Amino acid sequence: MYTTEFEASELGNPLSELISDDVYQLLASQGLINEKSLRNYLIRQKFKQMRRREMGAAKAISQLRSEYPYLQFDTLRKIVYNIK
């Protein structure tokens, strides 16, 4: 989980499949990465991986809930299904 810019940059580029490490570092150093959007993107990626392994949606969301205990089940459901 990335809670601060510092933690995200320390752990590398979580968006490496989309942008280069240099671009990510530049954006992070300028405070141009929205942490909430980054968290939601990573949650959606984890959910997709779990579903590809044929895990049920409810079980996948429950597992994500253990990784993000501050988020409610319905909040995670809205994130993974990109419900506005």
QUIVENNOR-V156204 format. One line per field, one symbol per residue. psi: psi as a letter, one per 40 degrees, with the letter a starting at -180 (. if undefined). A space follows every 10 residues. Layout:
# QUIVENNOR-V156204
psi = ???
This chain:
# QUIVENNOR-V156204
psi = hhdidddddd eahefdedii ddddddddde fehhdddddd dddddddddd ddefiidddd dddddddgee hidddddddd efh.
